[in-house]
Amino acid sequence: MSEERPYRVFKIQNGTVIDHISSPMALKIIDILGIKEQGIISIGMNFDSSKIGKKDIIKIENVYLEKSHTDIIALFSPNASINIIKDGAVVEKRKIDMPEVINSILRCPNPICVTNNYRDCDTKFIVERADMNKTTVRCYYCERETVVTPDLIK
Amino acid sequence: MNFKGKSIISFRDLKKDEIEYILKKTYEVKNNKYPDALRGKTLASLFFEPSTRTRLSFDSAISLLGGKYFGIADPSSSSIQKGETLKDSIKTVCGYCDAIVIRHPYEGAARAASEVSSKPVINAGDGANQHPTQTLLDLYTIKEQFGKIDGLNIGLMGDLKYGRTAHSLSMALSYYNVKITLISPKLLRIPIDFKNYLEGSGIKFVETSSIEEVGQDLDVLYVTRIQKERFGDLQEYEKVAGSYKITEETMGVLNPKVKIMHPLPRLDEIDPSIDKLENAIYFEQAHNGIPVRQAILGLVTGAIQ
């Protein structure tokens, strides 16, 4: 299989396409973006990609995701790209950037962190270091550093 | 510099000029420049975990400058037992006082408290995380003894893996032009997070297991307790703890002018025979908790500018 295979996940007329997602993170990414209820979503997984080996793709119809909303994808798939489609044409192509702060999405692995012990203390992490394979974040509350792994998603 | 309304939660939030300002105000408070400065001020002293020195020292700090305090010293008697969240407790208590001091077993509790409090919050220890007023009194004590912090070789000895005071002090010292000598058994070396922090700050530091190798070069030796519960094998503990104990014999391998500090309480890591030596400054260090906390309370309530 090559990227040119005429498969295509159902083509959309209007909406957001998230491409080059590292497999198999598509479902996690739908989760962290909180877009499950937002109209029709098509998902393709495990396509061959010359760029990243195996990739997933997500197409969300009639929803235009802002950059501030999609940057969180960088935690799990830093190579992902965003295409905004209007009337069948790509009107915006963009990369994602690592956010400086991550609110709510991750849980702190420290059992005695205040965020794990009071229901009204939500999590917040500061991104300390990030490269292609490893993102290190610091809990804003207990100040412990941790490497982000998918099991830290709430 | 305006500290009014500012919470003191972590050393990460303090810039060097702010630290220096607090130390300068501490000197002035200690020299009686602000008698009665806290008259009319009320401190809420919330200790969700037992503490002796820190709690007494905050209570005494505000009383000696004419202020009042109230609070909880025993978490089992408080509304925390009824399931109230920390944020709700703080939102209520901040209406009764001018500042809140909090010690809590959960790490990050003081930060969470400061987010909902309309009054400044001072962290008096959150789990193994931060205890900034302890670190400020450590810095003040060093400065008082030597007239400076820059240029000194400061040894931190003992449990550098779990010891909160050692972590916090090493972070604070990274603002200064000092050399840090980390002395601990291999098992209890400083965690990688802190090593990364020190490396990133460009400070000079060395790690060693042997006090004999480095003792002659130290200006300060900051001793912390090696905790028995960290060792599975008690025989191993006895062996390790014995080699990190300051006795009259150990003094022979140290710089004769070295100043010995300890955050207290000590168990047997410093032999009581050391107390009478001029090198021992750990009780003076503990006493400096009063002017440091008075300066901080004065600054954050606006009573001291």
Interface residues (C-beta under 8 A of the other chain):
Chain A: N110 I112 C113 V114 T115 N117 Y118 R119 D120 C121 C139 Y140 Y141 C142 E143 R144 E145
Chain B: S10 R12 T85 L86 K87 D88 H104 P105 Y106 E107 G108 A109 R111 A112 D126 G127 N129 Q130 D193 N196
